[in-house]
Amino acid sequence: PFSFFNAYMSQPKRQLDTFRAWAGRSSDISYYLNAHHIDFHVWCMRGDSRPERVTALCSDGVATGRLGVPTEDTITLAVNWRNKDDRHDAAACGGGSSA
């Protein structure tokens, strides 16, 4: 089992222009990519642990100012995991920034 996992992803501000057409309208790229932090971790754990709760926090301002639509600059995930063999808790953090 594990006790802590951390992942981080970052994009340059110019990358915002790539996603201008759909940012803030249906989903932000960070929603898509952050889900893969959890997918990757599930794969690494090979069934030894499982996520029990996911909490997300965000900040905004830069991307909204640049794109003119409300969208997040950063999204940070906190995931509470449960080790299956000993029932102890574990934690994982994943985040992303596009500004």
C-alpha positions as CSV (number, residue, x, y, z in Angstrom):
1,P,0.0,0.0,0.0
2,F,1.0,3.6,0.0
3,S,0.7,6.7,2.2
4,F,1.1,9.7,-0.2
5,F,1.1,10.5,-3.9
6,N,1.5,13.9,-5.6
7,A,1.1,14.9,-9.3
8,Y,1.2,18.3,-11.0
9,M,0.6,19.5,-14.5
10,S,1.2,23.0,-15.9
11,Q,0.4,24.7,-19.2
12,P,1.8,28.0,-20.4
13,K,-0.6,30.9,-20.7
14,R,-0.5,30.8,-24.5
15,Q,-2.0,27.3,-24.2
16,L,-5.2,29.1,-23.2
17,D,-5.7,30.3,-26.7
18,T,-5.7,26.6,-27.9
19,F,-8.8,25.9,-25.7
20,R,-10.5,29.3,-26.2
21,A,-13.3,27.8,-28.2
22,W,-14.6,25.6,-25.4
23,A,-13.1,27.0,-22.2
24,G,-15.8,27.8,-19.7
25,R,-18.5,26.5,-21.9
26,S,-18.7,22.8,-21.4
27,S,-15.5,21.9,-19.5
28,D,-12.0,23.1,-18.8
29,I,-9.0,21.1,-20.0
30,S,-8.0,20.7,-16.4
31,Y,-11.1,18.7,-15.6
32,Y,-10.2,16.2,-18.3
33,L,-6.5,16.0,-17.3
34,N,-6.9,15.9,-13.6
35,A,-9.2,12.9,-13.9
36,H,-6.2,11.1,-15.4
37,H,-4.1,11.8,-12.3
38,I,-6.6,9.6,-10.4
39,D,-6.8,7.0,-13.3
40,F,-3.0,6.7,-13.3
41,H,-2.9,6.3,-9.5
42,V,-5.6,3.6,-9.6
43,W,-3.6,1.8,-12.2
44,C,-0.4,2.1,-10.1
45,M,-2.1,0.7,-7.0
46,R,-3.3,-2.4,-8.9
47,G,-6.2,-2.9,-6.6
48,D,-4.3,-2.5,-3.3
49,S,-6.0,0.8,-2.5
50,R,-9.1,2.6,-3.7
51,P,-10.3,6.2,-3.7
52,E,-13.0,7.0,-1.1
53,R,-13.5,10.7,-1.5
54,V,-12.3,13.4,-4.0
55,T,-12.4,17.1,-3.2
56,A,-11.5,19.8,-5.7
57,L,-10.5,23.4,-5.2
58,C,-9.9,26.0,-7.8
59,S,-8.7,29.6,-8.4
60,D,-9.6,31.9,-11.2
61,G,-9.0,35.3,-12.7
62,V,-6.1,35.2,-15.2
63,A,-7.8,32.8,-17.7
64,T,-11.1,34.6,-17.3
65,G,-9.4,37.9,-18.1
66,R,-7.6,36.6,-21.1
67,L,-10.5,34.6,-22.6
68,G,-13.4,36.7,-21.5
69,V,-15.3,33.7,-20.2
70,P,-15.4,32.3,-16.7
71,T,-12.9,29.5,-16.4
72,E,-10.4,28.2,-13.8
73,D,-6.7,29.0,-13.7
74,T,-5.9,26.1,-11.4
75,I,-7.7,23.0,-10.1
76,T,-6.3,21.0,-7.2
77,L,-7.6,17.6,-6.2
78,A,-7.3,16.0,-2.8
79,V,-8.1,12.3,-2.8
80,N,-8.6,10.2,0.3
81,W,-7.7,6.6,-0.3
82,R,-8.2,3.4,1.7
83,N,-5.5,0.7,1.7
84,K,-7.4,-2.6,1.3
85,D,-5.2,-4.9,3.3
86,D,-4.8,-2.9,6.5
87,R,-7.7,-0.4,6.1
88,H,-5.4,2.6,6.8
89,D,-6.1,5.9,5.2
90,A,-3.8,7.5,2.6
91,A,-3.7,10.8,0.7
92,A,-3.0,12.0,-2.8
93,C,-2.9,15.4,-4.3
94,G,-3.1,16.4,-8.0
95,G,-3.2,19.8,-9.5
96,G,-3.0,21.7,-12.7
97,S,-2.4,25.2,-13.8
98,S,-3.1,26.9,-17.1
99,A,-2.2,30.5,-16.2
